[in-house]
Amino acid sequence: MSEAYTYACRSCEGMEDCPGEVTASSKDEVWKLMELHAVVAHGEDPSSWDSETRAYLGALITSK
Ligand SMILES: [Zn+2]
């Protein structure tokens, strides 16, 4: 079975109502999809995420 990494936006504090969820076979791809989701769904600018924010978000990525 191949690996799968998932980020569910609702697991992020303050995003409990967001149904957005991304899954990919690598963490790198999940990050790209997370950033795209943040831009499209939340109007955020991922380039403004500091290392603390990235560490927080990264800890929310689950694997199976
Ligand atoms: Zn979201």
N, CA, C, O and the ligand as a Tripos MOL2 file, in Angstrom:
@<TRIPOS>MOLECULE
protein
  257   255    65     0     0
PROTEIN
NO_CHARGES

@<TRIPOS>ATOM
      1 N           0.8430   -1.1960    0.0000 N.3       1 MET1
      2 CA          0.0000    0.0000    0.0000 C.3       1 MET1
      3 C           0.8790    1.2470    0.0000 C.2       1 MET1
      4 O           1.8260    1.3530    0.7800 O.2       1 MET1
      5 N           0.5620    2.1650   -0.8620 N.am      2 SER2
      6 CA          1.3530    3.3950   -0.9260 C.3       2 SER2
      7 C           0.9500    4.3460    0.1900 C.2       2 SER2
      8 O          -0.1580    4.2800    0.7220 O.2       2 SER2
      9 N           1.8670    5.2180    0.5240 N.am      3 GLU3
     10 CA          1.6020    6.1670    1.5910 C.3       3 GLU3
     11 C           0.6530    7.2610    1.1430 C.2       3 GLU3
     12 O           0.5800    7.6050   -0.0360 O.2       3 GLU3
     13 N          -0.0660    7.7950    2.1070 N.am      4 ALA4
     14 CA         -0.9530    8.9210    1.8110 C.3       4 ALA4
     15 C          -0.9010    9.9040    2.9620 C.2       4 ALA4
     16 O          -1.0040    9.5270    4.1290 O.2       4 ALA4
     17 N          -0.7430   11.1460    2.6200 N.am      5 TYR5
     18 CA         -0.7240   12.2090    3.6250 C.3       5 TYR5
     19 C          -1.9630   13.0680    3.4360 C.2       5 TYR5
     20 O          -2.3390   13.4010    2.3120 O.2       5 TYR5
     21 N          -2.5870   13.4180    4.5420 N.am      6 THR6
     22 CA         -3.8250   14.1940    4.4850 C.3       6 THR6
     23 C          -3.7600   15.4110    5.4060 C.2       6 THR6
     24 O          -3.2780   15.3390    6.5370 O.2       6 THR6
     25 N          -4.2580   16.5220    4.8840 N.am      7 TYR7
     26 CA         -4.4460   17.7030    5.7220 C.3       7 TYR7
     27 C          -5.9150   18.0710    5.6500 C.2       7 TYR7
     28 O          -6.4530   18.3260    4.5730 O.2       7 TYR7
     29 N          -6.5610   18.0960    6.8140 N.am      8 ALA8
     30 CA         -7.9610   18.4980    6.8890 C.3       8 ALA8
     31 C          -7.9950   19.9030    7.4810 C.2       8 ALA8
     32 O          -7.5480   20.1300    8.6050 O.2       8 ALA8
     33 N          -8.5290   20.8320    6.7130 N.am      9 CYS9
     34 CA         -8.5220   22.2300    7.1330 C.3       9 CYS9
     35 C          -9.2360   22.4190    8.4650 C.2       9 CYS9
     36 O          -8.8530   23.2730    9.2630 O.2       9 CYS9
     37 N         -10.2670   21.6270    8.7020 N.am     10 ARG10
     38 CA        -11.0480   21.7950    9.9450 C.3      10 ARG10
     39 C         -10.2340   21.4910   11.2010 C.2      10 ARG10
     40 O         -10.6240   21.8860   12.3000 O.2      10 ARG10
     41 N          -9.1050   20.7910   11.0470 N.am     11 SER11
     42 CA         -8.2930   20.5010   12.2330 C.3      11 SER11
     43 C          -7.4770   21.7140   12.6550 C.2      11 SER11
     44 O          -6.8700   21.7220   13.7250 O.2      11 SER11
     45 N          -7.4670   22.7370   11.8080 N.am     12 CYS12
     46 CA         -6.7610   23.9730   12.1260 C.3      12 CYS12
     47 C          -7.6680   24.8550   12.9800 C.2      12 CYS12
     48 O          -8.8540   25.0090   12.6860 O.2      12 CYS12
     49 N          -7.1010   25.4330   14.0390 N.am     13 GLU13
     50 CA         -7.8790   26.2780   14.9410 C.3      13 GLU13
     51 C          -8.5440   27.4220   14.1810 C.2      13 GLU13
     52 O          -7.8840   28.1570   13.4460 O.2      13 GLU13
     53 N          -9.8490   27.5660   14.3630 N.am     14 GLY14
     54 CA        -10.5840   28.6330   13.7070 C.3      14 GLY14
     55 C         -11.1670   28.2290   12.3620 C.2      14 GLY14
     56 O         -11.9180   28.9970   11.7610 O.2      14 GLY14
     57 N         -10.8300   27.0240   11.8760 N.am     15 MET15
     58 CA        -11.2870   26.5640   10.5650 C.3      15 MET15
     59 C         -12.2500   25.3780   10.6870 C.2      15 MET15
     60 O         -12.4590   24.6280    9.7330 O.2      15 MET15
     61 N         -12.8310   25.2270   11.8850 N.am     16 GLU16
     62 CA        -13.6700   24.0560   12.1620 C.3      16 GLU16
     63 C         -14.8170   23.8550   11.1700 C.2      16 GLU16
     64 O         -15.2840   22.7320   10.9840 O.2      16 GLU16
     65 N         -15.2700   24.9320   10.5360 N.am     17 ASP17
     66 CA        -16.4030   24.8190    9.6190 C.3      17 ASP17
     67 C         -15.9850   24.5740    8.1780 C.2      17 ASP17
     68 O         -16.8450   24.4180    7.3110 O.2      17 ASP17
     69 N         -14.6770   24.5370    7.8960 N.am     18 CYS18
     70 CA        -14.2180   24.3640    6.5250 C.3      18 CYS18
     71 C         -14.1670   22.8870    6.1420 C.2      18 CYS18
     72 O         -13.5490   22.0860    6.8440 O.2      18 CYS18
     73 N         -14.8120   22.5210    5.0340 N.am     19 PRO19
     74 CA        -14.8210   21.1180    4.6080 C.3      19 PRO19
     75 C         -13.5780   20.7410    3.8000 C.2      19 PRO19
     76 O         -13.4100   19.5840    3.4130 O.2      19 PRO19
     77 N         -12.7130   21.7190    3.5520 N.am     20 GLY20
     78 CA        -11.5460   21.4740    2.7090 C.3      20 GLY20
     79 C         -10.6120   20.4130    3.2730 C.2      20 GLY20
     80 O         -10.2960   20.4140    4.4630 O.2      20 GLY20
     81 N         -10.1800   19.5160    2.4110 N.am     21 GLU21
     82 CA         -9.2880   18.4390    2.8200 C.3      21 GLU21
     83 C          -8.4430   18.0410    1.6120 C.2      21 GLU21
     84 O          -8.9650   17.8930    0.5070 O.2      21 GLU21
     85 N          -7.1550   17.8720    1.8200 N.am     22 VAL22
     86 CA         -6.3120   17.4670    0.6870 C.3      22 VAL22
     87 C          -5.5180   16.2180    1.0600 C.2      22 VAL22
     88 O          -5.0900   16.0540    2.2030 O.2      22 VAL22
     89 N          -5.3310   15.3480    0.0820 N.am     23 THR23
     90 CA         -4.5860   14.1070    0.2840 C.3      23 THR23
     91 C          -3.6450   13.9090   -0.8890 C.2      23 THR23
     92 O          -4.0220   14.1320   -2.0390 O.2      23 THR23
     93 N          -2.4170   13.4890   -0.5970 N.am     24 ALA24
     94 CA         -1.4560   13.2230   -1.6610 C.3      24 ALA24
     95 C          -0.4590   12.1890   -1.1700 C.2      24 ALA24
     96 O          -0.4420   11.8410    0.0110 O.2      24 ALA24
     97 N           0.3630   11.7030   -2.0730 N.am     25 SER25
     98 CA          1.3050   10.6370   -1.7020 C.3      25 SER25
     99 C           2.5900   11.1660   -1.0910 C.2      25 SER25
    100 O           3.4110   10.3870   -0.6050 O.2      25 SER25
    101 N           2.7760   12.4790   -1.1090 N.am     26 SER26
    102 CA          3.9670   13.0490   -0.4640 C.3      26 SER26
    103 C           3.5790   14.3000    0.3110 C.2      26 SER26
    104 O           2.6050   14.9800   -0.0140 O.2      26 SER26
    105 N           4.3720   14.5870    1.3520 N.am     27 LYS27
    106 CA          4.0950   15.7870    2.1310 C.3      27 LYS27
    107 C           4.2950   17.0480    1.2980 C.2      27 LYS27
    108 O           3.5740   18.0320    1.4670 O.2      27 LYS27
    109 N           5.2730   17.0140    0.4030 N.am     28 ASP28
    110 CA          5.5140   18.1750   -0.4540 C.3      28 ASP28
    111 C           4.2660   18.5370   -1.2440 C.2      28 ASP28
    112 O           3.8940   19.7050   -1.3540 O.2      28 ASP28
    113 N           3.6230   17.5000   -1.7940 N.am     29 GLU29
    114 CA          2.4220   17.7550   -2.5900 C.3      29 GLU29
    115 C           1.2920   18.2660   -1.7060 C.2      29 GLU29
    116 O           0.5440   19.1610   -2.1000 O.2      29 GLU29
    117 N           1.1680   17.6970   -0.5110 N.am     30 VAL30
    118 CA          0.1280   18.1640    0.4170 C.3      30 VAL30
    119 C           0.3300   19.6490    0.7250 C.2      30 VAL30
    120 O          -0.6330   20.4140    0.7670 O.2      30 VAL30
    121 N           1.5870   20.0540    0.9400 N.am     31 TRP31
    122 CA          1.8540   21.4680    1.2170 C.3      31 TRP31
    123 C           1.4020   22.3500    0.0680 C.2      31 TRP31
    124 O           0.8030   23.4040    0.2860 O.2      31 TRP31
    125 N           1.6900   21.9180   -1.1730 N.am     32 LYS32
    126 CA          1.2760   22.7060   -2.3350 C.3      32 LYS32
    127 C          -0.2420   22.8540   -2.3720 C.2      32 LYS32
    128 O          -0.7700   23.9330   -2.6430 O.2      32 LYS32
    129 N          -0.9330   21.7420   -2.0910 N.am     33 LEU33
    130 CA         -2.3900   21.7610   -2.1350 C.3      33 LEU33
    131 C          -2.9590   22.5800   -0.9770 C.2      33 LEU33
    132 O          -3.9640   23.2740   -1.1330 O.2      33 LEU33
    133 N          -2.3120   22.4950    0.1770 N.am     34 MET34
    134 CA         -2.7340   23.3070    1.3340 C.3      34 MET34
    135 C          -2.6150   24.7860    1.0030 C.2      34 MET34
    136 O          -3.5090   25.5780    1.3000 O.2      34 MET34
    137 N          -1.4930   25.1460    0.3830 N.am     35 GLU35
    138 CA         -1.2840   26.5540    0.0400 C.3      35 GLU35
    139 C          -2.3240   27.0310   -0.9680 C.2      35 GLU35
    140 O          -2.8620   28.1320   -0.8560 O.2      35 GLU35
    141 N          -2.5940   26.1810   -1.9540 N.am     36 LEU36
    142 CA         -3.6010   26.5240   -2.9570 C.3      36 LEU36
    143 C          -4.9690   26.6800   -2.2910 C.2      36 LEU36
    144 O          -5.7110   27.6160   -2.5900 O.2      36 LEU36
    145 N          -5.2920   25.7580   -1.3910 N.am     37 HIS37
    146 CA         -6.5650   25.8290   -0.6860 C.3      37 HIS37
    147 C          -6.6650   27.1300    0.1230 C.2      37 HIS37
    148 O          -7.7030   27.7920    0.1270 O.2      37 HIS37
    149 N          -5.5870   27.4790    0.7960 N.am     38 ALA38
    150 CA         -5.5880   28.6890    1.6190 C.3      38 ALA38
    151 C          -5.8350   29.9300    0.7660 C.2      38 ALA38
    152 O          -6.5470   30.8460    1.1770 O.2      38 ALA38
    153 N          -5.2400   29.9500   -0.4270 N.am     39 VAL39
    154 CA         -5.4110   31.0870   -1.3270 C.3      39 VAL39
    155 C          -6.8470   31.1570   -1.8460 C.2      39 VAL39
    156 O          -7.5060   32.1930   -1.7510 O.2      39 VAL39
    157 N          -7.3180   30.0360   -2.3950 N.am     40 VAL40
    158 CA         -8.6320   30.0220   -3.0360 C.3      40 VAL40
    159 C          -9.7780   30.1190   -2.0330 C.2      40 VAL40
    160 O         -10.7180   30.8890   -2.2310 O.2      40 VAL40
    161 N          -9.6980   29.3350   -0.9570 N.am     41 ALA41
    162 CA        -10.8150   29.2640   -0.0180 C.3      41 ALA41
    163 C         -10.7770   30.3510    1.0510 C.2      41 ALA41
    164 O         -11.8220   30.7830    1.5380 O.2      41 ALA41
    165 N          -9.5770   30.7900    1.4160 N.am     42 HIS42
    166 CA         -9.4900   31.7130    2.5440 C.3      42 HIS42
    167 C          -8.8190   33.0430    2.2230 C.2      42 HIS42
    168 O          -8.6840   33.9030    3.0930 O.2      42 HIS42
    169 N          -8.3970   33.2060    0.9660 N.am     43 GLY43
    170 CA         -7.7760   34.4640    0.5850 C.3      43 GLY43
    171 C          -6.4980   34.7540    1.3390 C.2      43 GLY43
    172 O          -6.1290   35.9120    1.5310 O.2      43 GLY43
    173 N          -5.8180   33.6910    1.7710 N.am     44 GLU44
    174 CA         -4.5720   33.8660    2.5170 C.3      44 GLU44
    175 C          -3.3820   33.9260    1.5700 C.2      44 GLU44
    176 O          -3.4560   33.5100    0.4130 O.2      44 GLU44
    177 N          -2.2830   34.4580    2.0970 N.am     45 ASP45
    178 CA         -1.0460   34.5170    1.3280 C.3      45 ASP45
    179 C          -0.0190   33.5970    2.0010 C.2      45 ASP45
    180 O           0.6140   33.9860    2.9830 O.2      45 ASP45
    181 N           0.1450   32.3720    1.4690 N.am     46 PRO46
    182 CA          1.0450   31.3970    2.1030 C.3      46 PRO46
    183 C           2.4800   31.8990    2.2550 C.2      46 PRO46
    184 O           3.2140   31.4430    3.1320 O.2      46 PRO46
    185 N           2.8750   32.8390    1.3970 N.am     47 SER47
    186 CA          4.2460   33.3390    1.5180 C.3      47 SER47
    187 C           4.4250   34.1560    2.7970 C.2      47 SER47
    188 O           5.5450   34.4740    3.1980 O.2      47 SER47
    189 N           3.2890   34.4910    3.4340 N.am     48 SER48
    190 CA          3.3720   35.2570    4.6820 C.3      48 SER48
    191 C           3.4030   34.3390    5.9050 C.2      48 SER48
    192 O           3.5570   34.8050    7.0340 O.2      48 SER48
    193 N           3.2560   33.0230    5.6720 N.am     49 TRP49
    194 CA          3.2790   32.0840    6.7920 C.3      49 TRP49
    195 C           4.6900   32.0230    7.3580 C.2      49 TRP49
    196 O           5.6420   31.7590    6.6240 O.2      49 TRP49
    197 N           4.8310   32.2640    8.6540 N.am     50 ASP50
    198 CA          6.1610   32.1700    9.2530 C.3      50 ASP50
    199 C           6.4500   30.7200    9.6620 C.2      50 ASP50
    200 O           5.5980   29.8440    9.5200 O.2      50 ASP50
    201 N           7.6600   30.4840   10.1690 N.am     51 SER51
    202 CA          8.0500   29.1140   10.4840 C.3      51 SER51
    203 C           7.1730   28.5100   11.5810 C.2      51 SER51
    204 O           6.9430   27.3010   11.6050 O.2      51 SER51
    205 N           6.6870   29.3580   12.4870 N.am     52 GLU52
    206 CA          5.8080   28.8840   13.5540 C.3      52 GLU52
    207 C           4.4900   28.3790   12.9780 C.2      52 GLU52
    208 O           3.9930   27.3170   13.3540 O.2      52 GLU52
    209 N           3.9340   29.1730   12.0490 N.am     53 THR53
    210 CA          2.6870   28.7790   11.4000 C.3      53 THR53
    211 C           2.8820   27.4870   10.6150 C.2      53 THR53
    212 O           2.0340   26.5960   10.6560 O.2      53 THR53
    213 N           4.0010   27.3880    9.9010 N.am     54 ARG54
    214 CA          4.2620   26.1840    9.1110 C.3      54 ARG54
    215 C           4.4680   24.9570    9.9960 C.2      54 ARG54
    216 O           4.0820   23.8460    9.6300 O.2      54 ARG54
    217 N           5.0790   25.1650   11.1620 N.am     55 ALA55
    218 CA          5.2790   24.0520   12.0890 C.3      55 ALA55
    219 C           3.9300   23.5840   12.6240 C.2      55 ALA55
    220 O           3.6770   22.3880   12.7670 O.2      55 ALA55
    221 N           3.0600   24.5740   12.9190 N.am     56 TYR56
    222 CA          1.7140   24.2440   13.4250 C.3      56 TYR56
    223 C           0.9270   23.4680   12.3750 C.2      56 TYR56
    224 O           0.3400   22.4260   12.6680 O.2      56 TYR56
    225 N           0.9220   23.9900   11.1400 N.am     57 LEU57
    226 CA          0.1760   23.3460   10.0690 C.3      57 LEU57
    227 C           0.7700   21.9690    9.7370 C.2      57 LEU57
    228 O           0.0450   21.0050    9.4910 O.2      57 LEU57
    229 N           2.0970   21.9090    9.7380 N.am     58 GLY58
    230 CA          2.7510   20.6500    9.4030 C.3      58 GLY58
    231 C           2.3930   19.5330   10.3810 C.2      58 GLY58
    232 O           2.3070   18.3630   10.0090 O.2      58 GLY58
    233 N           2.1870   19.9240   11.6350 N.am     59 ALA59
    234 CA          1.8440   18.9380   12.6670 C.3      59 ALA59
    235 C           0.4250   18.4090   12.4750 C.2      59 ALA59
    236 O           0.0550   17.3880   13.0540 O.2      59 ALA59
    237 N          -0.3630   19.1010   11.6670 N.am     60 LEU60
    238 CA         -1.7460   18.6740   11.4320 C.3      60 LEU60
    239 C          -1.8640   17.6940   10.2690 C.2      60 LEU60
    240 O          -2.9260   17.1140   10.0440 O.2      60 LEU60
    241 N          -0.7710   17.5100    9.5340 N.am     61 ILE61
    242 CA         -0.7850   16.5560    8.4140 C.3      61 ILE61
    243 C          -0.7030   15.1410    8.9800 C.2      61 ILE61
    244 O           0.2040   14.8160    9.7460 O.2      61 ILE61
    245 N          -1.6490   14.3220    8.5980 N.am     62 THR62
    246 CA         -1.6570   12.9480    9.0820 C.3      62 THR62
    247 C          -1.2430   12.0130    7.9650 C.2      62 THR62
    248 O          -1.4200   12.3300    6.7890 O.2      62 THR62
    249 N          -0.6920   10.8640    8.3220 N.am     63 SER63
    250 CA         -0.2780    9.9110    7.2970 C.3      63 SER63
    251 C          -0.9060    8.5540    7.5900 C.2      63 SER63
    252 O          -1.2410    8.2290    8.7290 O.2      63 SER63
    253 N          -1.0510    7.7780    6.5280 N.am     64 LYS64
    254 CA         -1.5350    6.4090    6.7080 C.3      64 LYS64
    255 C          -1.0530    5.5400    5.5800 C.2      64 LYS64
    256 O          -1.3540    4.3470    5.5470 O.2      64 LYS64
    257 ZN        -10.1220   25.6680    4.5650 Zn       65 ZN65
@<TRIPOS>BOND
     1     1     2 1
     2     2     3 1
     3     3     4 2
     4     3     5 am
     5     5     6 1
     6     6     7 1
     7     7     8 2
     8     7     9 am
     9     9    10 1
    10    10    11 1
    11    11    12 2
    12    11    13 am
    13    13    14 1
    14    14    15 1
    15    15    16 2
    16    15    17 am
    17    17    18 1
    18    18    19 1
    19    19    20 2
    20    19    21 am
    21    21    22 1
    22    22    23 1
    23    23    24 2
    24    23    25 am
    25    25    26 1
    26    26    27 1
    27    27    28 2
    28    27    29 am
    29    29    30 1
    30    30    31 1
    31    31    32 2
    32    31    33 am
    33    33    34 1
    34    34    35 1
    35    35    36 2
    36    35    37 am
    37    37    38 1
    38    38    39 1
    39    39    40 2
    40    39    41 am
    41    41    42 1
    42    42    43 1
    43    43    44 2
    44    43    45 am
    45    45    46 1
    46    46    47 1
    47    47    48 2
    48    47    49 am
    49    49    50 1
    50    50    51 1
    51    51    52 2
    52    51    53 am
    53    53    54 1
    54    54    55 1
    55    55    56 2
    56    55    57 am
    57    57    58 1
    58    58    59 1
    59    59    60 2
    60    59    61 am
    61    61    62 1
    62    62    63 1
    63    63    64 2
    64    63    65 am
    65    65    66 1
    66    66    67 1
    67    67    68 2
    68    67    69 am
    69    69    70 1
    70    70    71 1
    71    71    72 2
    72    71    73 am
    73    73    74 1
    74    74    75 1
    75    75    76 2
    76    75    77 am
    77    77    78 1
    78    78    79 1
    79    79    80 2
    80    79    81 am
    81    81    82 1
    82    82    83 1
    83    83    84 2
    84    83    85 am
    85    85    86 1
    86    86    87 1
    87    87    88 2
    88    87    89 am
    89    89    90 1
    90    90    91 1
    91    91    92 2
    92    91    93 am
    93    93    94 1
    94    94    95 1
    95    95    96 2
    96    95    97 am
    97    97    98 1
    98    98    99 1
    99    99   100 2
   100    99   101 am
   101   101   102 1
   102   102   103 1
   103   103   104 2
   104   103   105 am
   105   105   106 1
   106   106   107 1
   107   107   108 2
   108   107   109 am
   109   109   110 1
   110   110   111 1
   111   111   112 2
   112   111   113 am
   113   113   114 1
   114   114   115 1
   115   115   116 2
   116   115   117 am
   117   117   118 1
   118   118   119 1
   119   119   120 2
   120   119   121 am
   121   121   122 1
   122   122   123 1
   123   123   124 2
   124   123   125 am
   125   125   126 1
   126   126   127 1
   127   127   128 2
   128   127   129 am
   129   129   130 1
   130   130   131 1
   131   131   132 2
   132   131   133 am
   133   133   134 1
   134   134   135 1
   135   135   136 2
   136   135   137 am
   137   137   138 1
   138   138   139 1
   139   139   140 2
   140   139   141 am
   141   141   142 1
   142   142   143 1
   143   143   144 2
   144   143   145 am
   145   145   146 1
   146   146   147 1
   147   147   148 2
   148   147   149 am
   149   149   150 1
   150   150   151 1
   151   151   152 2
   152   151   153 am
   153   153   154 1
   154   154   155 1
   155   155   156 2
   156   155   157 am
   157   157   158 1
   158   158   159 1
   159   159   160 2
   160   159   161 am
   161   161   162 1
   162   162   163 1
   163   163   164 2
   164   163   165 am
   165   165   166 1
   166   166   167 1
   167   167   168 2
   168   167   169 am
   169   169   170 1
   170   170   171 1
   171   171   172 2
   172   171   173 am
   173   173   174 1
   174   174   175 1
   175   175   176 2
   176   175   177 am
   177   177   178 1
   178   178   179 1
   179   179   180 2
   180   179   181 am
   181   181   182 1
   182   182   183 1
   183   183   184 2
   184   183   185 am
   185   185   186 1
   186   186   187 1
   187   187   188 2
   188   187   189 am
   189   189   190 1
   190   190   191 1
   191   191   192 2
   192   191   193 am
   193   193   194 1
   194   194   195 1
   195   195   196 2
   196   195   197 am
   197   197   198 1
   198   198   199 1
   199   199   200 2
   200   199   201 am
   201   201   202 1
   202   202   203 1
   203   203   204 2
   204   203   205 am
   205   205   206 1
   206   206   207 1
   207   207   208 2
   208   207   209 am
   209   209   210 1
   210   210   211 1
   211   211   212 2
   212   211   213 am
   213   213   214 1
   214   214   215 1
   215   215   216 2
   216   215   217 am
   217   217   218 1
   218   218   219 1
   219   219   220 2
   220   219   221 am
   221   221   222 1
   222   222   223 1
   223   223   224 2
   224   223   225 am
   225   225   226 1
   226   226   227 1
   227   227   228 2
   228   227   229 am
   229   229   230 1
   230   230   231 1
   231   231   232 2
   232   231   233 am
   233   233   234 1
   234   234   235 1
   235   235   236 2
   236   235   237 am
   237   237   238 1
   238   238   239 1
   239   239   240 2
   240   239   241 am
   241   241   242 1
   242   242   243 1
   243   243   244 2
   244   243   245 am
   245   245   246 1
   246   246   247 1
   247   247   248 2
   248   247   249 am
   249   249   250 1
   250   250   251 1
   251   251   252 2
   252   251   253 am
   253   253   254 1
   254   254   255 1
   255   255   256 2
@<TRIPOS>SUBSTRUCTURE
     1 MET1         2 RESIDUE 1 A MET
     2 SER2         6 RESIDUE 1 A SER
     3 GLU3        10 RESIDUE 1 A GLU
     4 ALA4        14 RESIDUE 1 A ALA
     5 TYR5        18 RESIDUE 1 A TYR
     6 THR6        22 RESIDUE 1 A THR
     7 TYR7        26 RESIDUE 1 A TYR
     8 ALA8        30 RESIDUE 1 A ALA
     9 CYS9        34 RESIDUE 1 A CYS
    10 ARG10       38 RESIDUE 1 A ARG
    11 SER11       42 RESIDUE 1 A SER
    12 CYS12       46 RESIDUE 1 A CYS
    13 GLU13       50 RESIDUE 1 A GLU
    14 GLY14       54 RESIDUE 1 A GLY
    15 MET15       58 RESIDUE 1 A MET
    16 GLU16       62 RESIDUE 1 A GLU
    17 ASP17       66 RESIDUE 1 A ASP
    18 CYS18       70 RESIDUE 1 A CYS
    19 PRO19       74 RESIDUE 1 A PRO
    20 GLY20       78 RESIDUE 1 A GLY
    21 GLU21       82 RESIDUE 1 A GLU
    22 VAL22       86 RESIDUE 1 A VAL
    23 THR23       90 RESIDUE 1 A THR
    24 ALA24       94 RESIDUE 1 A ALA
    25 SER25       98 RESIDUE 1 A SER
    26 SER26      102 RESIDUE 1 A SER
    27 LYS27      106 RESIDUE 1 A LYS
    28 ASP28      110 RESIDUE 1 A ASP
    29 GLU29      114 RESIDUE 1 A GLU
    30 VAL30      118 RESIDUE 1 A VAL
    31 TRP31      122 RESIDUE 1 A TRP
    32 LYS32      126 RESIDUE 1 A LYS
    33 LEU33      130 RESIDUE 1 A LEU
    34 MET34      134 RESIDUE 1 A MET
    35 GLU35      138 RESIDUE 1 A GLU
    36 LEU36      142 RESIDUE 1 A LEU
    37 HIS37      146 RESIDUE 1 A HIS
    38 ALA38      150 RESIDUE 1 A ALA
    39 VAL39      154 RESIDUE 1 A VAL
    40 VAL40      158 RESIDUE 1 A VAL
    41 ALA41      162 RESIDUE 1 A ALA
    42 HIS42      166 RESIDUE 1 A HIS
    43 GLY43      170 RESIDUE 1 A GLY
    44 GLU44      174 RESIDUE 1 A GLU
    45 ASP45      178 RESIDUE 1 A ASP
    46 PRO46      182 RESIDUE 1 A PRO
    47 SER47      186 RESIDUE 1 A SER
    48 SER48      190 RESIDUE 1 A SER
    49 TRP49      194 RESIDUE 1 A TRP
    50 ASP50      198 RESIDUE 1 A ASP
    51 SER51      202 RESIDUE 1 A SER
    52 GLU52      206 RESIDUE 1 A GLU
    53 THR53      210 RESIDUE 1 A THR
    54 ARG54      214 RESIDUE 1 A ARG
    55 ALA55      218 RESIDUE 1 A ALA
    56 TYR56      222 RESIDUE 1 A TYR
    57 LEU57      226 RESIDUE 1 A LEU
    58 GLY58      230 RESIDUE 1 A GLY
    59 ALA59      234 RESIDUE 1 A ALA
    60 LEU60      238 RESIDUE 1 A LEU
    61 ILE61      242 RESIDUE 1 A ILE
    62 THR62      246 RESIDUE 1 A THR
    63 SER63      250 RESIDUE 1 A SER
    64 LYS64      254 RESIDUE 1 A LYS
    65 ZN65       257 GROUP 0 **** ****
